[in-house]
Amino acid sequence: KAVDPEDTETLADLVVAAVQAANENAQALQQEKLGPLAQGLGGGGSIPGLPF
C-alpha cells in the first residue's frame, strides 16, 4: 500500500506542500524569463498568479 488509510492527513499535507513549492518555483521561473518583458506591461493585470 502506498497510503496508510489511517493517516491520509499526512498525505494531504505533503500534496499541499508539493503544490505550493511547484507554484513558487513556477513564479520564480516566470520572473526570471518574463521579468524584463513584463515590466512594460504595467500593473493591474487580470491573470491570477501573475505579478503584473
mmCIF entry with sequence, helices, sheets and N, C-alpha, C, O atoms, coordinates in Angstrom:
data_MODEL
# 
_entry.id   MODEL 
# 
_entity.id                         1 
_entity.type                       polymer 
_entity.pdbx_number_of_molecules   1 
# 
_entity_poly.entity_id                      1 
_entity_poly.type                           'polypeptide(L)' 
_entity_poly.nstd_linkage                   no 
_entity_poly.nstd_monomer                   no 
_entity_poly.pdbx_seq_one_letter_code       KAVDPEDTETLADLVVAAVQAANENAQALQQEKLGPLAQGLGGGGSIPGLPF 
_entity_poly.pdbx_seq_one_letter_code_can   KAVDPEDTETLADLVVAAVQAANENAQALQQEKLGPLAQGLGGGGSIPGLPF 
_entity_poly.pdbx_strand_id                 A 
# 
loop_
_entity_poly_seq.entity_id 
_entity_poly_seq.num 
_entity_poly_seq.mon_id 
_entity_poly_seq.hetero 
1 1  LYS n 
1 2  ALA n 
1 3  VAL n 
1 4  ASP n 
1 5  PRO n 
1 6  GLU n 
1 7  ASP n 
1 8  THR n 
1 9  GLU n 
1 10 THR n 
1 11 LEU n 
1 12 ALA n 
1 13 ASP n 
1 14 LEU n 
1 15 VAL n 
1 16 VAL n 
1 17 ALA n 
1 18 ALA n 
1 19 VAL n 
1 20 GLN n 
1 21 ALA n 
1 22 ALA n 
1 23 ASN n 
1 24 GLU n 
1 25 ASN n 
1 26 ALA n 
1 27 GLN n 
1 28 ALA n 
1 29 LEU n 
1 30 GLN n 
1 31 GLN n 
1 32 GLU n 
1 33 LYS n 
1 34 LEU n 
1 35 GLY n 
1 36 PRO n 
1 37 LEU n 
1 38 ALA n 
1 39 GLN n 
1 40 GLY n 
1 41 LEU n 
1 42 GLY n 
1 43 GLY n 
1 44 GLY n 
1 45 GLY n 
1 46 SER n 
1 47 ILE n 
1 48 PRO n 
1 49 GLY n 
1 50 LEU n 
1 51 PRO n 
1 52 PHE n 
# 
_struct_asym.id          A 
_struct_asym.entity_id   1 
# 
loop_
_struct_conf.conf_type_id 
_struct_conf.id 
_struct_conf.pdbx_PDB_helix_id 
_struct_conf.beg_label_comp_id 
_struct_conf.beg_label_asym_id 
_struct_conf.beg_label_seq_id 
_struct_conf.pdbx_beg_PDB_ins_code 
_struct_conf.end_label_comp_id 
_struct_conf.end_label_asym_id 
_struct_conf.end_label_seq_id 
_struct_conf.pdbx_end_PDB_ins_code 
_struct_conf.beg_auth_comp_id 
_struct_conf.beg_auth_asym_id 
_struct_conf.beg_auth_seq_id 
_struct_conf.end_auth_comp_id 
_struct_conf.end_auth_asym_id 
_struct_conf.end_auth_seq_id 
_struct_conf.pdbx_PDB_helix_class 
_struct_conf.details 
_struct_conf.pdbx_PDB_helix_length 
HELX_P HELX_P1 AA1 THR A 8  ? ALA A 38 ? THR A 8  ALA A 38 1 ? 31 
HELX_P HELX_P2 AA2 GLN A 39 ? LEU A 41 ? GLN A 39 LEU A 41 5 ? 3  
# 
_struct_conf_type.id          HELX_P 
_struct_conf_type.criteria    ? 
_struct_conf_type.reference   ? 
# 
loop_
_atom_site.group_PDB 
_atom_site.id 
_atom_site.type_symbol 
_atom_site.label_atom_id 
_atom_site.label_alt_id 
_atom_site.label_comp_id 
_atom_site.label_asym_id 
_atom_site.label_entity_id 
_atom_site.label_seq_id 
_atom_site.pdbx_PDB_ins_code 
_atom_site.Cartn_x 
_atom_site.Cartn_y 
_atom_site.Cartn_z 
_atom_site.occupancy 
_atom_site.B_iso_or_equiv 
_atom_site.pdbx_formal_charge 
_atom_site.auth_seq_id 
_atom_site.auth_comp_id 
_atom_site.auth_asym_id 
_atom_site.auth_atom_id 
_atom_site.pdbx_PDB_model_num 
ATOM 1   N N  . LYS A 1 1  ? 0.840  -1.188 0.000   1.00 0.00 ? 1  LYS A N  1 
ATOM 2   C CA . LYS A 1 1  ? 0.000  0.000  0.000   1.00 0.00 ? 1  LYS A CA 1 
ATOM 3   C C  . LYS A 1 1  ? 0.880  1.246  0.000   1.00 0.00 ? 1  LYS A C  1 
ATOM 4   O O  . LYS A 1 1  ? 1.883  1.322  0.711   1.00 0.00 ? 1  LYS A O  1 
ATOM 5   N N  . ALA A 1 2  ? 0.490  2.190  -0.793  1.00 0.00 ? 2  ALA A N  1 
ATOM 6   C CA . ALA A 1 2  ? 1.237  3.445  -0.864  1.00 0.00 ? 2  ALA A CA 1 
ATOM 7   C C  . ALA A 1 2  ? 0.782  4.435  0.200   1.00 0.00 ? 2  ALA A C  1 
ATOM 8   O O  . ALA A 1 2  ? 1.537  5.327  0.586   1.00 0.00 ? 2  ALA A O  1 
ATOM 9   N N  . VAL A 1 3  ? -0.449 4.279  0.672   1.00 0.00 ? 3  VAL A N  1 
ATOM 10  C CA . VAL A 1 3  ? -1.008 5.217  1.640   1.00 0.00 ? 3  VAL A CA 1 
ATOM 11  C C  . VAL A 1 3  ? -1.587 4.447  2.813   1.00 0.00 ? 3  VAL A C  1 
ATOM 12  O O  . VAL A 1 3  ? -2.300 3.460  2.638   1.00 0.00 ? 3  VAL A O  1 
ATOM 13  N N  . ASP A 1 4  ? -1.269 4.915  4.007   1.00 0.00 ? 4  ASP A N  1 
ATOM 14  C CA . ASP A 1 4  ? -1.855 4.347  5.216   1.00 0.00 ? 4  ASP A CA 1 
ATOM 15  C C  . ASP A 1 4  ? -3.261 4.925  5.360   1.00 0.00 ? 4  ASP A C  1 
ATOM 16  O O  . ASP A 1 4  ? -3.404 6.133  5.547   1.00 0.00 ? 4  ASP A O  1 
ATOM 17  N N  . PRO A 1 5  ? -4.291 4.102  5.278   1.00 0.00 ? 5  PRO A N  1 
ATOM 18  C CA . PRO A 1 5  ? -5.661 4.616  5.374   1.00 0.00 ? 5  PRO A CA 1 
ATOM 19  C C  . PRO A 1 5  ? -5.940 5.359  6.685   1.00 0.00 ? 5  PRO A C  1 
ATOM 20  O O  . PRO A 1 5  ? -6.877 6.153  6.768   1.00 0.00 ? 5  PRO A O  1 
ATOM 21  N N  . GLU A 1 6  ? -5.132 5.099  7.689   1.00 0.00 ? 6  GLU A N  1 
ATOM 22  C CA . GLU A 1 6  ? -5.303 5.763  8.978   1.00 0.00 ? 6  GLU A CA 1 
ATOM 23  C C  . GLU A 1 6  ? -4.628 7.139  9.009   1.00 0.00 ? 6  GLU A C  1 
ATOM 24  O O  . GLU A 1 6  ? -4.849 7.916  9.938   1.00 0.00 ? 6  GLU A O  1 
ATOM 25  N N  . ASP A 1 7  ? -3.812 7.440  8.003   1.00 0.00 ? 7  ASP A N  1 
ATOM 26  C CA . ASP A 1 7  ? -3.014 8.674  8.038   1.00 0.00 ? 7  ASP A CA 1 
ATOM 27  C C  . ASP A 1 7  ? -3.094 9.432  6.715   1.00 0.00 ? 7  ASP A C  1 
ATOM 28  O O  . ASP A 1 7  ? -2.068 9.796  6.140   1.00 0.00 ? 7  ASP A O  1 
ATOM 29  N N  . THR A 1 8  ? -4.293 9.666  6.242   1.00 0.00 ? 8  THR A N  1 
ATOM 30  C CA . THR A 1 8  ? -4.440 10.404 4.983   1.00 0.00 ? 8  THR A CA 1 
ATOM 31  C C  . THR A 1 8  ? -4.144 11.893 5.163   1.00 0.00 ? 8  THR A C  1 
ATOM 32  O O  . THR A 1 8  ? -3.872 12.591 4.186   1.00 0.00 ? 8  THR A O  1 
ATOM 33  N N  . GLU A 1 9  ? -4.196 12.382 6.395   1.00 0.00 ? 9  GLU A N  1 
ATOM 34  C CA . GLU A 1 9  ? -3.910 13.798 6.644   1.00 0.00 ? 9  GLU A CA 1 
ATOM 35  C C  . GLU A 1 9  ? -2.460 14.138 6.289   1.00 0.00 ? 9  GLU A C  1 
ATOM 36  O O  . GLU A 1 9  ? -2.188 15.204 5.737   1.00 0.00 ? 9  GLU A O  1 
ATOM 37  N N  . THR A 1 10 ? -1.536 13.236 6.606   1.00 0.00 ? 10 THR A N  1 
ATOM 38  C CA . THR A 1 10 ? -0.132 13.472 6.260   1.00 0.00 ? 10 THR A CA 1 
ATOM 39  C C  . THR A 1 10 ? 0.043  13.525 4.747   1.00 0.00 ? 10 THR A C  1 
ATOM 40  O O  . THR A 1 10 ? 0.780  14.367 4.235   1.00 0.00 ? 10 THR A O  1 
ATOM 41  N N  . LEU A 1 11 ? -0.630 12.630 4.035   1.00 0.00 ? 11 LEU A N  1 
ATOM 42  C CA . LEU A 1 11 ? -0.560 12.637 2.577   1.00 0.00 ? 11 LEU A CA 1 
ATOM 43  C C  . LEU A 1 11 ? -1.111 13.951 2.027   1.00 0.00 ? 11 LEU A C  1 
ATOM 44  O O  . LEU A 1 11 ? -0.527 14.543 1.119   1.00 0.00 ? 11 LEU A O  1 
ATOM 45  N N  . ALA A 1 12 ? -2.224 14.399 2.575   1.00 0.00 ? 12 ALA A N  1 
ATOM 46  C CA . ALA A 1 12 ? -2.809 15.667 2.126   1.00 0.00 ? 12 ALA A CA 1 
ATOM 47  C C  . ALA A 1 12 ? -1.846 16.820 2.377   1.00 0.00 ? 12 ALA A C  1 
ATOM 48  O O  . ALA A 1 12 ? -1.697 17.699 1.528   1.00 0.00 ? 12 ALA A O  1 
ATOM 49  N N  . ASP A 1 13 ? -1.195 16.823 3.532   1.00 0.00 ? 13 ASP A N  1 
ATOM 50  C CA . ASP A 1 13 ? -0.218 17.873 3.839   1.00 0.00 ? 13 ASP A CA 1 
ATOM 51  C C  . ASP A 1 13 ? 0.942  17.850 2.851   1.00 0.00 ? 13 ASP A C  1 
ATOM 52  O O  . ASP A 1 13 ? 1.412  18.902 2.417   1.00 0.00 ? 13 ASP A O  1 
ATOM 53  N N  . LEU A 1 14 ? 1.404  16.657 2.496   1.00 0.00 ? 14 LEU A N  1 
ATOM 54  C CA . LEU A 1 14 ? 2.509  16.532 1.542   1.00 0.00 ? 14 LEU A CA 1 
ATOM 55  C C  . LEU A 1 14 ? 2.105  17.033 0.160   1.00 0.00 ? 14 LEU A C  1 
ATOM 56  O O  . LEU A 1 14 ? 2.893  17.686 -0.524  1.00 0.00 ? 14 LEU A O  1 
ATOM 57  N N  . VAL A 1 15 ? 0.879  16.727 -0.247  1.00 0.00 ? 15 VAL A N  1 
ATOM 58  C CA . VAL A 1 15 ? 0.400  17.183 -1.553  1.00 0.00 ? 15 VAL A CA 1 
ATOM 59  C C  . VAL A 1 15 ? 0.300  18.707 -1.575  1.00 0.00 ? 15 VAL A C  1 
ATOM 60  O O  . VAL A 1 15 ? 0.718  19.343 -2.542  1.00 0.00 ? 15 VAL A O  1 
ATOM 61  N N  . VAL A 1 16 ? -0.251 19.291 -0.516  1.00 0.00 ? 16 VAL A N  1 
ATOM 62  C CA . VAL A 1 16 ? -0.366 20.755 -0.446  1.00 0.00 ? 16 VAL A CA 1 
ATOM 63  C C  . VAL A 1 16 ? 1.018  21.395 -0.488  1.00 0.00 ? 16 VAL A C  1 
ATOM 64  O O  . VAL A 1 16 ? 1.226  22.377 -1.199  1.00 0.00 ? 16 VAL A O  1 
ATOM 65  N N  . ALA A 1 17 ? 1.959  20.845 0.267   1.00 0.00 ? 17 ALA A N  1 
ATOM 66  C CA . ALA A 1 17 ? 3.320  21.393 0.280   1.00 0.00 ? 17 ALA A CA 1 
ATOM 67  C C  . ALA A 1 17 ? 3.968  21.284 -1.099  1.00 0.00 ? 17 ALA A C  1 
ATOM 68  O O  . ALA A 1 17 ? 4.664  22.202 -1.532  1.00 0.00 ? 17 ALA A O  1 
ATOM 69  N N  . ALA A 1 18 ? 3.743  20.174 -1.783  1.00 0.00 ? 18 ALA A N  1 
ATOM 70  C CA . ALA A 1 18 ? 4.320  19.991 -3.117  1.00 0.00 ? 18 ALA A CA 1 
ATOM 71  C C  . ALA A 1 18 ? 3.731  20.981 -4.118  1.00 0.00 ? 18 ALA A C  1 
ATOM 72  O O  . ALA A 1 18 ? 4.453  21.533 -4.948  1.00 0.00 ? 18 ALA A O  1 
ATOM 73  N N  . VAL A 1 19 ? 2.429  21.202 -4.039  1.00 0.00 ? 19 VAL A N  1 
ATOM 74  C CA . VAL A 1 19 ? 1.784  22.152 -4.949  1.00 0.00 ? 19 VAL A CA 1 
ATOM 75  C C  . VAL A 1 19 ? 2.278  23.569 -4.674  1.00 0.00 ? 19 VAL A C  1 
ATOM 76  O O  . VAL A 1 19 ? 2.530  24.331 -5.608  1.00 0.00 ? 19 VAL A O  1 
ATOM 77  N N  . GLN A 1 20 ? 2.415  23.923 -3.409  1.00 0.00 ? 20 GLN A N  1 
ATOM 78  C CA . GLN A 1 20 ? 2.919  25.257 -3.065  1.00 0.00 ? 20 GLN A CA 1 
ATOM 79  C C  . GLN A 1 20 ? 4.351  25.444 -3.556  1.00 0.00 ? 20 GLN A C  1 
ATOM 80  O O  . GLN A 1 20 ? 4.690  26.502 -4.085  1.00 0.00 ? 20 GLN A O  1 
ATOM 81  N N  . ALA A 1 21 ? 5.191  24.427 -3.385  1.00 0.00 ? 21 ALA A N  1 
ATOM 82  C CA . ALA A 1 21 ? 6.579  24.517 -3.846  1.00 0.00 ? 21 ALA A CA 1 
ATOM 83  C C  . ALA A 1 21 ? 6.631  24.639 -5.370  1.00 0.00 ? 21 ALA A C  1 
ATOM 84  O O  . ALA A 1 21 ? 7.420  25.414 -5.910  1.00 0.00 ? 21 ALA A O  1 
ATOM 85  N N  . ALA A 1 22 ? 5.790  23.873 -6.053  1.00 0.00 ? 22 ALA A N  1 
ATOM 86  C CA . ALA A 1 22 ? 5.759  23.945 -7.515  1.00 0.00 ? 22 ALA A CA 1 
ATOM 87  C C  . ALA A 1 22 ? 5.309  25.329 -7.976  1.00 0.00 ? 22 ALA A C  1 
ATOM 88  O O  . ALA A 1 22 ? 5.848  25.872 -8.940  1.00 0.00 ? 22 ALA A O  1 
ATOM 89  N N  . ASN A 1 23 ? 4.329  25.892 -7.291  1.00 0.00 ? 23 ASN A N  1 
ATOM 90  C CA . ASN A 1 23 ? 3.852  27.230 -7.637  1.00 0.00 ? 23 ASN A CA 1 
ATOM 91  C C  . ASN A 1 23 ? 4.946  28.271 -7.419  1.00 0.00 ? 23 ASN A C  1 
ATOM 92  O O  . ASN A 1 23 ? 5.141  29.152 -8.256  1.00 0.00 ? 23 ASN A O  1 
ATOM 93  N N  . GLU A 1 24 ? 5.658  28.172 -6.300  1.00 0.00 ? 24 GLU A N  1 
ATOM 94  C CA . GLU A 1 24 ? 6.756  29.107 -6.031  1.00 0.00 ? 24 GLU A CA 1 
ATOM 95  C C  . GLU A 1 24 ? 7.848  28.982 -7.087  1.00 0.00 ? 24 GLU A C  1 
ATOM 96  O O  . GLU A 1 24 ? 8.388  29.986 -7.550  1.00 0.00 ? 24 GLU A O  1 
ATOM 97  N N  . ASN A 1 25 ? 8.170  27.747 -7.467  1.00 0.00 ? 25 ASN A N  1 
ATOM 98  C CA . ASN A 1 25 ? 9.192  27.536 -8.497  1.00 0.00 ? 25 ASN A CA 1 
ATOM 99  C C  . ASN A 1 25 ? 8.731  28.088 -9.843  1.00 0.00 ? 25 ASN A C  1 
ATOM 100 O O  . ASN A 1 25 ? 9.524  28.682 -10.575 1.00 0.00 ? 25 ASN A O  1 
ATOM 101 N N  . ALA A 1 26 ? 7.462  27.898 -10.171 1.00 0.00 ? 26 ALA A N  1 
ATOM 102 C CA . ALA A 1 26 ? 6.932  28.415 -11.434 1.00 0.00 ? 26 ALA A CA 1 
ATOM 103 C C  . ALA A 1 26 ? 6.959  29.938 -11.450 1.00 0.00 ? 26 ALA A C  1 
ATOM 104 O O  . ALA A 1 26 ? 7.286  30.543 -12.472 1.00 0.00 ? 26 ALA A O  1 
ATOM 105 N N  . GLN A 1 27 ? 6.619  30.560 -10.325 1.00 0.00 ? 27 GLN A N  1 
ATOM 106 C CA . GLN A 1 27 ? 6.651  32.018 -10.259 1.00 0.00 ? 27 GLN A CA 1 
ATOM 107 C C  . GLN A 1 27 ? 8.074  32.549 -10.379 1.00 0.00 ? 27 GLN A C  1 
ATOM 108 O O  . GLN A 1 27 ? 8.305  33.569 -11.028 1.00 0.00 ? 27 GLN A O  1 
ATOM 109 N N  . ALA A 1 28 ? 9.030  31.860 -9.755  1.00 0.00 ? 28 ALA A N  1 
ATOM 110 C CA . ALA A 1 28 ? 10.428 32.285 -9.851  1.00 0.00 ? 28 ALA A CA 1 
ATOM 111 C C  . ALA A 1 28 ? 10.922 32.158 -11.291 1.00 0.00 ? 28 ALA A C  1 
ATOM 112 O O  . ALA A 1 28 ? 11.606 33.050 -11.794 1.00 0.00 ? 28 ALA A O  1 
ATOM 113 N N  . LEU A 1 29 ? 10.580 31.061 -11.951 1.00 0.00 ? 29 LEU A N  1 
ATOM 114 C CA . LEU A 1 29 ? 10.983 30.864 -13.343 1.00 0.00 ? 29 LEU A CA 1 
ATOM 115 C C  . LEU A 1 29 ? 10.319 31.901 -14.243 1.00 0.00 ? 29 LEU A C  1 
ATOM 116 O O  . LEU A 1 29 ? 10.947 32.443 -15.152 1.00 0.00 ? 29 LEU A O  1 
ATOM 117 N N  . GLN A 1 30 ? 9.049  32.168 -13.981 1.00 0.00 ? 30 GLN A N  1 
ATOM 118 C CA . GLN A 1 30 ? 8.333  33.184 -14.753 1.00 0.00 ? 30 GLN A CA 1 
ATOM 119 C C  . GLN A 1 30 ? 9.008  34.536 -14.606 1.00 0.00 ? 30 GLN A C  1 
ATOM 120 O O  . GLN A 1 30 ? 9.206  35.245 -15.593 1.00 0.00 ? 30 GLN A O  1 
ATOM 121 N N  . GLN A 1 31 ? 9.358  34.893 -13.390 1.00 0.00 ? 31 GLN A N  1 
ATOM 122 C CA . GLN A 1 31 ? 10.010 36.179 -13.151 1.00 0.00 ? 31 GLN A CA 1 
ATOM 123 C C  . GLN A 1 31 ? 11.361 36.233 -13.861 1.00 0.00 ? 31 GLN A C  1 
ATOM 124 O O  . GLN A 1 31 ? 11.739 37.259 -14.427 1.00 0.00 ? 31 GLN A O  1 
ATOM 125 N N  . GLU A 1 32 ? 12.076 35.119 -13.821 1.00 0.00 ? 32 GLU A N  1 
ATOM 126 C CA . GLU A 1 32 ? 13.389 35.057 -14.469 1.00 0.00 ? 32 GLU A CA 1 
ATOM 127 C C  . GLU A 1 32 ? 13.266 35.219 -15.977 1.00 0.00 ? 32 GLU A C  1 
ATOM 128 O O  . GLU A 1 32 ? 14.041 35.948 -16.596 1.00 0.00 ? 32 GLU A O  1 
ATOM 129 N N  . LYS A 1 33 ? 12.291 34.537 -16.564 1.00 0.00 ? 33 LYS A N  1 
ATOM 130 C CA . LYS A 1 33 ? 12.158 34.535 -18.022 1.00 0.00 ? 33 LYS A CA 1 
ATOM 131 C C  . LYS A 1 33 ? 11.365 35.726 -18.555 1.00 0.00 ? 33 LYS A C  1 
ATOM 132 O O  . LYS A 1 33 ? 11.698 36.270 -19.608 1.00 0.00 ? 33 LYS A O  1 
ATOM 133 N N  . LEU A 1 34 ? 10.321 36.133 -17.837 1.00 0.00 ? 34 LEU A N  1 
ATOM 134 C CA . LEU A 1 34 ? 9.438  37.174 -18.346 1.00 0.00 ? 34 LEU A CA 1 
ATOM 135 C C  . LEU A 1 34 ? 9.606  38.512 -17.648 1.00 0.00 ? 34 LEU A C  1 
ATOM 136 O O  . LEU A 1 34 ? 9.019  39.506 -18.076 1.00 0.00 ? 34 LEU A O  1 
ATOM 137 N N  . GLY A 1 35 ? 10.387 38.558 -16.594 1.00 0.00 ? 35 GLY A N  1 
ATOM 138 C CA . GLY A 1 35 ? 10.543 39.787 -15.823 1.00 0.00 ? 35 GLY A CA 1 
ATOM 139 C C  . GLY A 1 35 ? 10.822 41.010 -16.665 1.00 0.00 ? 35 GLY A C  1 
ATOM 140 O O  . GLY A 1 35 ? 10.094 41.998 -16.559 1.00 0.00 ? 35 GLY A O  1 
ATOM 141 N N  . PRO A 1 36 ? 11.854 40.983 -17.501 1.00 0.00 ? 36 PRO A N  1 
ATOM 142 C CA . PRO A 1 36 ? 12.150 42.167 -18.321 1.00 0.00 ? 36 PRO A CA 1 
ATOM 143 C C  . PRO A 1 36 ? 11.020 42.513 -19.291 1.00 0.00 ? 36 PRO A C  1 
ATOM 144 O O  . PRO A 1 36 ? 10.779 43.690 -19.561 1.00 0.00 ? 36 PRO A O  1 
ATOM 145 N N  . LEU A 1 37 ? 10.334 41.517 -19.812 1.00 0.00 ? 37 LEU A N  1 
ATOM 146 C CA . LEU A 1 37 ? 9.234  41.767 -20.742 1.00 0.00 ? 37 LEU A CA 1 
ATOM 147 C C  . LEU A 1 37 ? 8.005  42.292 -20.018 1.00 0.00 ? 37 LEU A C  1 
ATOM 148 O O  . LEU A 1 37 ? 7.306  43.168 -20.526 1.00 0.00 ? 37 LEU A O  1 
ATOM 149 N N  . ALA A 1 38 ? 7.744  41.756 -18.833 1.00 0.00 ? 38 ALA A N  1 
ATOM 150 C CA . ALA A 1 38 ? 6.539  42.111 -18.086 1.00 0.00 ? 38 ALA A CA 1 
ATOM 151 C C  . ALA A 1 38 ? 6.586  43.539 -17.560 1.00 0.00 ? 38 ALA A C  1 
ATOM 152 O O  . ALA A 1 38 ? 5.537  44.126 -17.293 1.00 0.00 ? 38 ALA A O  1 
ATOM 153 N N  . GLN A 1 39 ? 7.764  44.106 -17.407 1.00 0.00 ? 39 GLN A N  1 
ATOM 154 C CA . GLN A 1 39 ? 7.861  45.461 -16.870 1.00 0.00 ? 39 GLN A CA 1 
ATOM 155 C C  . GLN A 1 39 ? 7.153  46.467 -17.766 1.00 0.00 ? 39 GLN A C  1 
ATOM 156 O O  . GLN A 1 39 ? 6.621  47.463 -17.277 1.00 0.00 ? 39 GLN A O  1 
ATOM 157 N N  . GLY A 1 40 ? 7.139  46.222 -19.049 1.00 0.00 ? 40 GLY A N  1 
ATOM 158 C CA . GLY A 1 40 ? 6.487  47.135 -19.973 1.00 0.00 ? 40 GLY A CA 1 
ATOM 159 C C  . GLY A 1 40 ? 4.984  46.968 -20.054 1.00 0.00 ? 40 GLY A C  1 
ATOM 160 O O  . GLY A 1 40 ? 4.314  47.769 -20.706 1.00 0.00 ? 40 GLY A O  1 
ATOM 161 N N  . LEU A 1 41 ? 4.436  45.951 -19.411 1.00 0.00 ? 41 LEU A N  1 
ATOM 162 C CA . LEU A 1 41 ? 3.003  45.696 -19.496 1.00 0.00 ? 41 LEU A CA 1 
ATOM 163 C C  . LEU A 1 41 ? 2.193  46.488 -18.480 1.00 0.00 ? 41 LEU A C  1 
ATOM 164 O O  . LEU A 1 41 ? 0.979  46.623 -18.633 1.00 0.00 ? 41 LEU A O  1 
ATOM 165 N N  . GLY A 1 42 ? 2.831  47.006 -17.463 1.00 0.00 ? 42 GLY A N  1 
ATOM 166 C CA . GLY A 1 42 ? 2.114  47.767 -16.446 1.00 0.00 ? 42 GLY A CA 1 
ATOM 167 C C  . GLY A 1 42 ? 1.427  46.859 -15.446 1.00 0.00 ? 42 GLY A C  1 
ATOM 168 O O  . GLY A 1 42 ? 1.471  45.636 -15.576 1.00 0.00 ? 42 GLY A O  1 
ATOM 169 N N  . GLY A 1 43 ? 0.799  47.450 -14.459 1.00 0.00 ? 43 GLY A N  1 
ATOM 170 C CA . GLY A 1 43 ? 0.150  46.674 -13.408 1.00 0.00 ? 43 GLY A CA 1 
ATOM 171 C C  . GLY A 1 43 ? -1.322 46.469 -13.694 1.00 0.00 ? 43 GLY A C  1 
ATOM 172 O O  . GLY A 1 43 ? -1.839 46.894 -14.727 1.00 0.00 ? 43 GLY A O  1 
ATOM 173 N N  . GLY A 1 44 ? -1.991 45.806 -12.752 1.00 0.00 ? 44 GLY A N  1 
ATOM 174 C CA . GLY A 1 44 ? -3.432 45.634 -12.853 1.00 0.00 ? 44 GLY A CA 1 
ATOM 175 C C  . GLY A 1 44 ? -3.868 44.544 -13.792 1.00 0.00 ? 44 GLY A C  1 
ATOM 176 O O  . GLY A 1 44 ? -5.008 44.556 -14.257 1.00 0.00 ? 44 GLY A O  1 
ATOM 177 N N  . GLY A 1 45 ? -3.001 43.606 -14.086 1.00 0.00 ? 45 GLY A N  1 
ATOM 178 C CA . GLY A 1 45 ? -3.386 42.506 -14.953 1.00 0.00 ? 45 GLY A CA 1 
ATOM 179 C C  . GLY A 1 45 ? -4.455 41.648 -14.309 1.00 0.00 ? 45 GLY A C  1 
ATOM 180 O O  . GLY A 1 45 ? -4.565 41.601 -13.084 1.00 0.00 ? 45 GLY A O  1 
ATOM 181 N N  . SER A 1 46 ? -5.235 40.977 -15.121 1.00 0.00 ? 46 SER A N  1 
ATOM 182 C CA . SER A 1 46 ? -6.332 40.184 -14.580 1.00 0.00 ? 46 SER A CA 1 
ATOM 183 C C  . SER A 1 46 ? -6.043 38.691 -14.611 1.00 0.00 ? 46 SER A C  1 
ATOM 184 O O  . SER A 1 46 ? -6.958 37.889 -14.422 1.00 0.00 ? 46 SER A O  1 
ATOM 185 N N  . ILE A 1 47 ? -4.807 38.301 -14.842 1.00 0.00 ? 47 ILE A N  1 
ATOM 186 C CA . ILE A 1 47 ? -4.455 36.889 -14.876 1.00 0.00 ? 47 ILE A CA 1 
ATOM 187 C C  . ILE A 1 47 ? -4.025 36.467 -13.477 1.00 0.00 ? 47 ILE A C  1 
ATOM 188 O O  . ILE A 1 47 ? -3.015 36.956 -12.970 1.00 0.00 ? 47 ILE A O  1 
ATOM 189 N N  . PRO A 1 48 ? -4.782 35.558 -12.841 1.00 0.00 ? 48 PRO A N  1 
ATOM 190 C CA . PRO A 1 48 ? -4.428 35.134 -11.476 1.00 0.00 ? 48 PRO A CA 1 
ATOM 191 C C  . PRO A 1 48 ? -3.047 34.496 -11.425 1.00 0.00 ? 48 PRO A C  1 
ATOM 192 O O  . PRO A 1 48 ? -2.670 33.722 -12.305 1.00 0.00 ? 48 PRO A O  1 
ATOM 193 N N  . GLY A 1 49 ? -2.305 34.832 -10.388 1.00 0.00 ? 49 GLY A N  1 
ATOM 194 C CA . GLY A 1 49 ? -0.994 34.234 -10.194 1.00 0.00 ? 49 GLY A CA 1 
ATOM 195 C C  . GLY A 1 49 ? 0.142  34.973 -10.872 1.00 0.00 ? 49 GLY A C  1 
ATOM 196 O O  . GLY A 1 49 ? 1.310  34.692 -10.603 1.00 0.00 ? 49 GLY A O  1 
ATOM 197 N N  . LEU A 1 50 ? -0.176 35.901 -11.733 1.00 0.00 ? 50 LEU A N  1 
ATOM 198 C CA . LEU A 1 50 ? 0.869  36.667 -12.407 1.00 0.00 ? 50 LEU A CA 1 
ATOM 199 C C  . LEU A 1 50 ? 1.041  38.001 -11.686 1.00 0.00 ? 50 LEU A C  1 
ATOM 200 O O  . LEU A 1 50 ? 0.057  38.673 -11.377 1.00 0.00 ? 50 LEU A O  1 
ATOM 201 N N  . PRO A 1 51 ? 2.292  38.386 -11.418 1.00 0.00 ? 51 PRO A N  1 
ATOM 202 C CA . PRO A 1 51 ? 2.533  39.596 -10.630 1.00 0.00 ? 51 PRO A CA 1 
ATOM 203 C C  . PRO A 1 51 ? 2.359  40.898 -11.400 1.00 0.00 ? 51 PRO A C  1 
ATOM 204 O O  . PRO A 1 51 ? 2.572  41.968 -10.829 1.00 0.00 ? 51 PRO A O  1 
ATOM 205 N N  . PHE A 1 52 ? 1.985  40.848 -12.655 1.00 0.00 ? 52 PHE A N  1 
ATOM 206 C CA . PHE A 1 52 ? 1.835  42.101 -13.408 1.00 0.00 ? 52 PHE A CA 1 
ATOM 207 C C  . PHE A 1 52 ? 0.415  42.300 -13.873 1.00 0.00 ? 52 PHE A C  1 
ATOM 208 O O  . PHE A 1 52 ? 0.113  43.303 -14.521 1.00 0.00 ? 52 PHE A O  1 
# 
